[in-house]
Structures are given as C-alpha cells and as structure tokens.
Amino acid sequence: MNGEQKRILVLRYRFIGDTILTIPFLRNLRYAEPDAHIVWVVAPGTADVVQGIPYVDQLVCWDPVTIHADSRGTHKTLGDKLRFIRELRSQRFDKVYVLKRSLSSAFIALFSGARERVGFDTEGRGLLLTKRVPYRQDQHEVQNFLDVLRADGIPVRDDYLESWTTPEEESAASEILAREGVGPGERLALIHPFAAIPQRGWHLEDFAQLAGRLRARGLRVAVLGSPRERGLFESSRQLFGPECVDLVGKSSIRVTMALLRRATIFVGNDSGIMHLAAAAAIPLVALFGPQSPLKFGPWSEQAKIVYRKFSCSPCRQKFFTECEPSVRMKPACIEAITVDEVVSACCELLDCSGEVVSQG
C-alpha cells in the first residue's frame, strides 16, 4: 500500500437506478475501510442523486460519448480519455472495484495502475482482473454488487438503500406543492407515468384512470416527470383532469427527491425515479412488463410489484420483432396489467383512505 492511507477506486457509472443500487456496496465498504480514501467514478447527471453521500470522499465523472440521455461528451476525444486515465493514475490507487460489467471498464481499472482489481468475470475480461467474481442473473443487482465485497473477504452488514436531501431542497419541494395548492397535511400520491424506453411503460391512459381511482380514495394525485417529458404529458394532459397536480418538468432531480419524501405513495414504471422512491423509503407500486423485476425491481420492503410474466419474459427488448404490438403500440406483457390490479396493489400498502398500512 502506498503512503499511510489506503486508496480505493469504485467504477459504477451510468443510469440513476444503477447509481442508487450501488449505495449498499459503498456503505459496507466504508464499514470495512473507515480510514481509506474512497473515490467513486460516476456519470454526469446521475451523480446529482448521490450528493451528500457520507461513504465516499470524492466523486469523479467519466463522460464518454454514448447514446444515453445523460451523456454530455466531456471525454469525447482520445486526448480527453487519456487525460482522464492520467488523472486516475495520479491518485495511485491500491485497489479498484469494477462493478460495471463492460470490457472498457476493466481496461479503465487496469490503466488506473491499481495492483488489486476486483470485479465481475464477464465479457471475457477476466485476465484484466486480479480477482474474478461470478455474475448472477438470478438475483437482484444489489446482491450482485455485495457479492463483490463478499468475494473480497469483506463482510456485509446490511443492504438497504439510502438517499440524502438538504433542508433547502426540502423547502423548495414544500414551496412547489404549496404553489400548486397541496396543503402540508394532504395525503399525496405521486405518479411517474414515463419510461426512458416508451415500450416498457404502462399507457398514459391507464395512469390517468389510476389517478382518478386514487382521488376517489381520498388521495391528492400529482404527476412527476422531467423537462424532456413535458411535451408528452401536455399531449395527454386532459386525460388526467384538472384535479391532477402537474409537476412535470417543474423541479430538478434533487428537488424531486425531496418531493418523494413528501409522498404517501408512489406509483411508476420501471425507471430511475422508481429506484429513488425506493431509496426514499416510501410505499411504492412498480409496474414491470418486458424486463423482469428479479434483477432491477424496487429494493424496498414497502414495495409492491405488478408484473405479468409471459413465456417470452423477460424479453430482449427488440420490440415487435418477437411479439405483435397492441393497438396502442405496447407489448402484450405491459398491456396485460389492468388498472384494477394496480389499484389493488396500492390498497395493499394503504387502507384506501390514504393511511399507510403497517408492514411490520
């Protein structure tokens, strides 16, 4: 080990959900290495959701050009990439944990100069690692990440999710709700009816019906969404009715996290916001169609999953090459989910007058 302080690098970048699901790994790593300097390589945009994390000393952004919405292309050229590697090497890491499964992430670990490189034995990259960990398709991603610690001889004490917001963000969330006429004592159902891959999402018409059914049970209903989802929501705004509170594109991701803490219940598609709701430790209902919830479902004891498993489930998400679309251009697995089923799942978490049902 160089110097007096152990230096550890963690590679797990891209996507809000993956970022949130890494938190139990980092917390248990910090338990085992209380004095180490821990650096986490994350993606821009998704780094926002882990501001305030106490288990990491430094966040470093890796931002090559990709097709993903949060990519800004900071590391576009070969020169940009080499500068990034030189910056990593200058920190003289003792160990790197490679939680990404790509070949490129294993090369980043190798080029970092760390003597110990622990990660998943996937994509033929085992020779680039000093300790190979089997990756399992039959368990949740949180447990896959924790298996990397177990394989390295580090005990796992717990596995719950966390998130952190500031008093200023909580105040901003309260101001938004007050501006929209939502009182501090009102029971609030937050709905997120969007999905990064539209075919994976339940239809907006069904979410609108759900909103009406929840209002009839005494809940105030609000719709969450990002600025880039604004146009899609406006085209369907009339379906939700004037009673539905429109929060689409009206808050940053950090203030959205604070809004989630204010909710009595959350309902949404398989998405990053769903994982943020799980981290906020609120009751939630998650809707899954093409993708199995086994690996990427909400990691929460207060979650209900509505999922219709077909013979082709989970699919390869090459939509409509292996199945026929519905008249609403959705795969059969997501169309099979009924409003009644989702209302029933909500009522398992609430008493259907807005009170949370005890899970303990």
C-alpha positions in Angstrom: 0.0 0.0 0.0 1.4 3.4 -0.9 1.7 6.0 1.8 -0.3 5.7 5.0 -3.9 6.0 3.7 -5.3 3.2 1.6 -6.8 4.5 -1.7 -9.8 2.7 -3.3 -11.5 3.3 -6.6 -15.0 2.2 -7.4 -16.3 2.0 -11.0 -20.1 2.1 -11.4 -21.2 4.8 -13.7 -24.3 5.4 -15.9 -28.0 5.4 -15.1 -29.8 6.7 -12.0 -31.0 3.2 -10.9 -27.6 1.6 -11.1 -26.1 4.5 -9.2 -28.7 4.3 -6.3 -28.3 0.5 -6.2 -24.6 0.9 -5.5 -25.1 2.6 -2.2 -25.3 -0.5 0.0 -22.0 -1.6 -1.5 -20.3 1.7 -0.7 -21.7 1.7 2.8 -20.4 -1.8 3.6 -17.1 -0.9 2.0 -16.8 2.1 4.3 -17.7 -0.1 7.3 -14.7 -2.3 6.5 -12.3 0.6 5.4 -13.2 3.5 7.8 -9.9 5.3 7.1 -9.5 4.7 3.4 -9.8 7.4 0.7 -12.7 6.1 -1.5 -13.2 7.6 -5.0 -16.3 6.7 -7.0 -16.4 7.1 -10.8 -20.0 8.1 -11.8 -21.7 9.7 -14.8 -22.7 13.3 -15.1 -26.3 13.9 -14.2 -26.7 10.7 -12.3 -24.0 12.0 -9.9 -26.6 14.5 -8.7 -28.7 11.8 -7.0 -25.9 10.8 -4.6 -24.8 14.3 -3.5 -24.3 14.2 0.3 -23.3 10.5 0.4 -21.1 10.1 3.5 -19.3 6.9 2.4 -17.3 8.4 -0.4 -14.5 11.0 -0.3 -14.6 12.0 -3.9 -16.9 11.7 -6.9 -15.2 11.7 -10.4 -17.2 11.9 -13.6 -16.5 9.7 -16.6 -18.3 11.0 -19.6 -17.6 9.4 -23.0 -20.0 10.0 -25.9 -22.9 7.5 -25.6 -26.5 7.2 -26.8 -27.7 7.8 -23.2 -29.6 10.9 -22.4 -27.2 12.0 -19.6 -24.1 11.8 -21.7 -22.5 15.2 -22.3 -19.4 14.0 -24.2 -16.9 15.6 -21.9 -14.4 12.8 -22.7 -15.0 12.7 -26.4 -11.6 12.5 -28.0 -8.7 10.2 -27.4 -6.9 13.0 -25.7 -9.8 13.6 -23.3 -9.8 9.9 -22.4 -6.0 9.8 -21.9 -6.2 12.8 -19.6 -8.9 11.1 -17.6 -6.7 8.0 -17.2 -3.7 10.1 -16.2 -5.8 11.8 -13.5 -6.8 8.4 -12.1 -3.2 7.1 -12.2 -2.0 10.2 -10.3 -4.1 9.2 -7.3 -2.1 6.0 -7.0 -5.0 3.6 -6.1 -4.2 0.5 -4.2 -7.4 -1.3 -5.2 -10.3 -0.9 -7.7 -13.7 -2.5 -7.6 -15.2 -2.8 -11.1 -19.0 -3.0 -10.7 -19.6 -2.3 -14.4 -19.6 -5.4 -16.4 -18.2 -4.0 -19.7 -14.8 -4.7 -21.1 -14.0 -1.0 -21.3 -14.5 -0.6 -17.5 -12.0 -3.4 -16.9 -9.4 -1.5 -19.1 -10.0 1.6 -17.1 -9.3 -0.4 -13.9 -6.1 -1.8 -15.5 -4.9 1.6 -16.7 -5.6 3.2 -13.3 -2.5 1.4 -12.1 -4.2 -0.3 -9.1 -2.5 -3.5 -8.1 -5.7 -5.2 -7.0 -8.6 -5.2 -9.4 -11.8 -6.9 -8.3 -14.9 -7.3 -10.5 -17.3 -9.4 -12.4 -15.9 -12.1 -14.7 -18.0 -11.0 -17.7 -17.3 -10.1 -21.4 -14.1 -12.0 -21.5 -12.3 -9.5 -19.3 -11.2 -11.9 -16.5 -7.5 -11.6 -17.5 -7.7 -7.9 -16.7 -8.7 -8.5 -13.1 -6.8 -9.9 -10.2 -9.9 -11.3 -8.5 -12.8 -12.6 -10.6 -16.4 -12.7 -9.3 -19.2 -14.7 -10.9 -22.1 -12.5 -12.0 -25.6 -14.0 -11.3 -28.6 -13.4 -13.5 -30.9 -14.9 -10.9 -30.6 -12.4 -8.1 -31.1 -8.6 -7.6 -28.3 -6.2 -8.7 -27.8 -5.0 -5.1 -26.8 -8.6 -4.1 -24.6 -8.9 -7.2 -22.7 -5.8 -6.1 -22.5 -7.0 -2.5 -21.1 -10.4 -3.8 -18.1 -8.5 -5.0 -17.4 -7.5 -1.4 -18.0 -11.0 -0.1 -15.6 -12.4 -2.7 -13.0 -10.0 -1.4 -13.4 -11.1 2.2 -15.4 -8.1 3.3 -18.5 -8.8 5.5 -21.9 -7.4 4.5 -23.8 -6.0 7.5 -26.9 -4.6 5.7 -28.3 -3.9 2.3 -30.9 -1.1 2.5 -31.0 1.9 0.1 -30.5 5.5 1.2 -30.7 9.0 -0.3 -29.9 12.4 1.0 -31.5 15.8 0.6 -30.8 19.2 2.1 -33.1 21.4 4.1 -33.1 23.8 1.2 -34.3 21.1 -1.2 -37.0 20.1 1.3 -38.1 23.7 1.5 -38.1 24.0 -2.3 -40.3 20.9 -2.5 -42.7 22.3 0.0 -42.9 25.6 -1.9 -43.7 23.8 -5.2 -46.5 21.9 -3.5 -47.9 25.0 -1.8 -47.8 26.8 -5.1 -49.9 24.0 -6.7 -52.4 24.1 -3.8 -51.3 21.0 -2.0 -51.5 21.5 1.7 -48.9 20.2 4.2 -51.4 17.7 5.7 -52.8 16.3 2.5 -52.1 12.7 1.6 -50.2 12.7 -1.7 -49.9 10.0 -4.4 -47.0 10.7 -6.8 -47.3 9.1 -10.2 -44.5 8.8 -12.7 -46.0 7.6 -16.0 -43.0 7.8 -18.2 -40.2 5.5 -19.2 -36.9 6.0 -21.0 -37.9 3.3 -23.4 -41.5 4.1 -24.2 -42.5 0.4 -24.9 -41.6 -0.5 -21.3 -44.1 1.9 -19.9 -47.7 1.4 -19.0 -50.0 3.5 -21.2 -50.8 7.1 -20.1 -54.5 6.4 -20.4 -54.2 3.7 -17.8 -52.2 6.0 -15.5 -55.0 8.7 -15.9 -57.6 6.1 -14.9 -55.5 5.2 -11.9 -55.2 8.8 -10.9 -59.0 9.1 -10.8 -59.4 5.9 -8.8 -56.8 7.2 -6.2 -58.5 10.5 -5.9 -61.8 8.7 -5.2 -60.0 7.1 -2.3 -59.1 10.4 -0.7 -55.6 11.0 -2.1 -54.3 14.1 -3.8 -52.6 13.0 -7.0 -49.6 14.6 -8.7 -47.7 13.6 -11.8 -43.9 13.7 -11.8 -41.6 14.0 -14.8 -38.5 15.6 -16.3 -38.4 18.6 -18.6 -37.9 16.4 -21.6 -41.2 14.5 -20.8 -43.1 17.8 -20.7 -44.3 17.6 -24.3 -45.6 14.0 -24.0 -47.5 14.9 -20.8 -49.1 18.0 -22.4 -50.4 16.0 -25.3 -52.3 13.8 -22.7 -52.9 16.4 -20.0 -56.7 16.3 -20.5 -56.8 12.6 -19.6 -55.7 13.3 -16.1 -58.3 16.1 -15.4 -57.9 19.5 -13.8 -57.8 18.0 -10.3 -54.5 16.3 -11.0 -51.4 18.3 -9.9 -49.0 18.8 -12.8 -45.3 18.7 -11.5 -43.8 17.5 -14.8 -40.6 19.4 -15.5 -41.1 21.7 -12.6 -38.3 20.6 -10.4 -34.7 19.5 -10.5 -33.8 15.9 -9.8 -32.7 16.9 -6.3 -36.0 18.6 -5.5 -37.8 15.7 -7.0 -36.1 13.5 -4.4 -37.4 15.8 -1.7 -40.9 15.6 -3.2 -40.7 11.9 -3.0 -40.1 12.1 0.7 -43.4 14.1 1.0 -45.4 11.3 -0.7 -47.8 8.9 0.9 -47.4 6.5 -2.0 -45.5 6.4 -5.4 -46.7 4.6 -8.5 -44.5 4.3 -11.6 -42.9 2.3 -14.4 -39.5 0.6 -14.2 -37.3 3.7 -14.1 -34.7 5.6 -12.2 -37.4 7.6 -10.4 -38.8 4.3 -9.1 -35.4 3.5 -7.6 -35.3 7.0 -6.0 -38.7 6.3 -4.5 -37.4 3.0 -3.0 -34.4 4.9 -1.6 -36.8 7.4 0.0 -38.4 4.5 2.0 -41.9 5.3 1.0 -44.7 2.9 -0.1 -44.5 2.3 -3.8 -46.0 0.3 -6.6 -43.8 -0.6 -9.6 -45.1 -1.7 -13.0 -42.9 -4.2 -15.0 -43.5 -5.6 -18.4 -40.6 -6.6 -20.8 -38.0 -6.5 -18.1 -38.0 -8.9 -15.1 -38.1 -7.3 -11.6 -35.9 -10.0 -10.3 -32.7 -8.1 -11.0 -33.9 -4.5 -11.2 -37.1 -4.3 -9.2 -37.5 -1.8 -6.3 -35.2 -2.8 -3.5 -37.6 -2.0 -0.6 -39.8 -3.8 1.9 -42.5 -1.3 1.2 -42.8 -2.1 -2.5 -45.4 -4.0 -4.4 -44.6 -5.1 -8.0 -47.3 -5.6 -10.6 -45.8 -7.9 -13.3 -47.3 -10.2 -15.9 -44.8 -12.9 -16.8 -45.2 -14.4 -20.3 -43.5 -17.3 -21.9 -41.1 -14.8 -23.6 -40.4 -12.9 -20.4 -38.1 -11.2 -19.9 -37.6 -10.3 -23.5 -34.6 -9.0 -25.3 -36.4 -5.7 -25.7 -36.1 -5.8 -29.5 -39.7 -4.7 -29.5 -42.2 -6.1 -32.0 -39.7 -8.4 -33.8 -40.7 -11.2 -31.4 -44.2 -10.1 -30.5 -47.1 -8.2 -32.0 -47.8 -4.7 -30.7 -51.2 -3.9 -29.3 -53.3 -1.2 -31.0 -51.7 1.2 -28.6 -48.2 0.1 -29.7 -47.3 -1.6 -26.4 -46.1 -5.2 -25.9 -48.7 -7.7 -24.5 -46.9 -8.0 -21.2 -47.4 -4.4 -20.2 -50.9 -4.2 -21.8 -51.9 -7.2 -19.6 -51.6 -5.1 -16.5 -55.0 -3.8 -15.5 -56.0 -0.6 -13.6 -57.8 -2.9 -11.1 -54.5 -4.7 -10.4 -52.6 -1.5 -9.7 -55.3 -0.1 -7.5 -55.4 -3.4 -5.6 -51.6 -3.2 -5.1 -52.0 0.4 -3.8 -54.6 -0.7 -1.4 -52.3 -3.4 0.0 -50.0 -0.6 1.0 -52.7 1.8 2.1 -56.1 1.4 3.7 -57.6 3.1 0.6 -58.5 6.2 2.6 -54.9 7.3 2.4 -53.5 5.8 5.5 -50.3 3.7 5.3 -50.8 0.1 6.2 -48.1 -1.1 8.7 -45.7 -3.5 7.1 -44.3 -4.7 10.4 
